[in-house]
Amino acid sequence: MQELALEQRRELGVRAPWHVGDVTWGLRQHEGREDEWTIRVWREDDGRVAAWSWLKDGERDLLEFDVRRNRLDLLDEILAEPRARTAVCFEDDAEVRAALERHGFTKRSEANVNRQGPLMHFFALDLPEAPEPPPLPEGFRYRTVADGDLGERVAIHREVWAPSRVTESSFANVRASWPYRGSLDCVVEAPDGRFAAYCLLW
């Protein structure tokens, strides 16, 4: 799954449906929930991954997937998952949208947003140079996550994404996985030592 994410990113840039960090986060942060998942992988004759799907039972029966652009013929097999109720794609991806519609998926109307949660919007910004961080209030500081920060790092994640199933154990799994790097797990530390904000980069 990570291999395909990397290859798609090289080929499609920010339009790749998955980032390798998203795959790592999903698999490692949710370890122990494997009995709630159905993961299928399609391979080419040479062994390379052509596509994968990941059905997450209990999360709106969400069907996540990634497929090479030259193997969109696999979409009908991928989307024939009878338990799938939710799937996502770029709004302007006519080929994937057509496949979703063939399998009975419909675009969620704005009227359903309050009932089902917010729509996802995708934004990209080209940064030719690293931006200067803005000044912080007195006593606050920028830093990266260190080994002794696990509890506080999980606490800020759980506060931001409540309700969250992230635990110290599940986040330790993420930290131990490639391509996580502590030097890219950035936080703002408050004067009392608690984390006020975070940004995890992959």
Number of C-alpha atoms within 10 A of each C-alpha: 21 17 12 21 23 17 16 22 17 11 13 13 12 15 13 20 18 19 20 20 20 14 15 21 21 11 18 20 22 19 15 10 12 11 9 14 15 13 15 13 15 15 11 10 8 6 8 11 20 20 23 20 20 18 23 21 17 9 11 14 17 18 23 20 22 22 24 19 16 8 11 17 12 17 21 14 9 22 22 13 14 8 14 19 15 17 17 16 14 14 10 8 9 11 11 19 18 13 18 21 12 13 16 11 17 12 11 11 8 11 8 11 11 9 8 11 8 10 12 9 7 8 6 7 6 5 7 6 6 6 7 6 7 6 9 11 9 8 10 17 16 15 14 17 19 12 9 8 13 16 14 17 22 19 16 17 20 15 12 12 10 10 9 11 11 17 17 15 16 18 21 17 18 22 20 12 16 13 14 19 16 16 12 14 18 18 20 19 19 17 13 8 12 16 21 17 16 19 12 15 12 15
